[in-house]
């Protein structure tokens, strides 16, 4: 029972979809394909997706059989998701659980080129050529930055730059080491640079990958209409980290904490949060995407750091916040790890959040925006959103008891049930809570804290 309540507390998104019924199987099949290719997900059938009213399905056994046949007949390679019939308040619901699988999966009737779907937000999109290649690489457990550049030779790697970078961290580098970390690949009897090697140490990186740069801008005010200053990095990825951080620091406020013996400089944004966010963006960018670069926008109240590429296939926002990590670029990640720029996999997000919390800053925002990923850090000048006392009361109650009825809310607040319903409606509109009901006048209506994919 609680599982259904938890699903209904969420909005449709990357890993969740609601369906009214099984009258049209095609959209359900496409969603199953998109979930399998992207990050897995669940489809709950028997729910009006406009308002999440629970309406149930009339013949769940027959619908389950139809779905199984459709999945078997329409999806290639063959894949049968888990389907469960669930009873909720006397109504039957169908819950389809789809794992993330190595495919790519596609509609048999139209073929791989036009029938492979991926999930972007709450919609299914046909995978383009680049996405299809990424799905194929994933099935082979390969990364884009490991791809050898067969038309080049090892001399395209600037060995002097690589040596100096490693020497700064007390390490030596030679051709064998470059091969071991994947910057060079053995092709026949000769060494050729990998894409990652060229991005890190390439002599002609800017020519081969003109979009592999960081574009920084300081804007006037809180909107991106007027430039104050800007910078485009043209360096290798490691130097780009330092150049980007230097630009951010140059355009961030600095305070001074006066001590009895020594004074301490206080930055507008925690250094650790800035460094982790910049490094994450560079290491996890999808460099196969053409026409997009990493962007750093500095405003009066925030910094937005956006990199090309949504989360890697197989990773959802829930995974991200629980510390699950999947490296998109193994060569780049390996070198950053060797140089001590990355300490432990999967801990960057938690460090960003924790350092902002300790600095008494608003919690950072992490979001997938179509084909990109953005982290927003809020300034100390950004006011905390003050919650109303009665709202805090309800949130604390729901954190302890999971759900509340309008009568219980009225008792909690010491007001009439009609007045309580008015306050509950405000919190629904503010996306604090979600209403769970089988119809508009359901006497067993409850309210739960809203959560997201």
Number of C-alpha atoms within 10 A of each C-alpha: 9 9 8 15 18 14 20 24 20 19 20 20 16 25 27 22 24 22 19 20 21 18 10 10 14 14 13 22 18 25 26 33 31 30 31 29 28 28 23 24 23 23 23 25 26 24 23 17 16 9 12 23 19 23 18 24 19 13 10 21 14 9 19 18 11 14 20 15 12 16 22 15 14 19 22 20 12 12 19 16 16 12 18 15 16 17 13 14 12 9 15 20 25 24 19 22 21 24 18 19 19 18 21 27 26 29 22 16 12 11 13 17 14 15 21 28 29 30 27 19 17 15 15 19 16 18 23 14 11 12 17 20 15 21 23 15 17 21 13 11 9 16 17 20 23 21 19 22 19 14 7 13 16 22 12 16 25 16 18 10 15 20 15 14 18 15 13 10 11 9 12 13 15 11 12 11 12 20 17 13 19 24 32 29 24 15 13 7 6 11 20 25 30 28 28 28 32 27 27 25 24 26 18 14 23 16 10 13 16 14 19 28 23 27 19 22 23 23 19 15 14 13 13 13 9 12 13 12 13 14 14 16 16 17 20 21 24 21 13 20 20 14 18 22 17 12 18 20 15 11 17 19 15 12 11 10 9 10 8 5 5 7 10 10 10 14 16 20 23 18 16 15 20 21 18 18 23 23 23 18 24 25 23 22 25 26 26 19 16 13 11 20 21 25 19 26 19 29 20 18 16 20 23 19 24 28 28 26 23 21 24 19 22 19 17 20 17 12 14 18 16 12 14 14 18 17 16 22 22 20 28 26 23 19 22 18 14 15 18 11 16 19 12 9 13 18 17 23 20 15 15 22 18 17 18 24 14 9 14 12 22 18 16 20 12 18 14 19 15 13 15 18 20 22 22 19 27 23 23 18 13 13 11 12 7 7 9 8 10 13 16 12 14 21 17 12 15 16 11 9 10 16 21 18 20 22 16 14 23 18 13 15 17 11 12 13 17 12 15 21 16 12 16 23 15 14 19 17 10 10 13 15 23 26 24 23 20 20 13 12 8 11 11 12 16 18 22 25 21 18 15 14 16
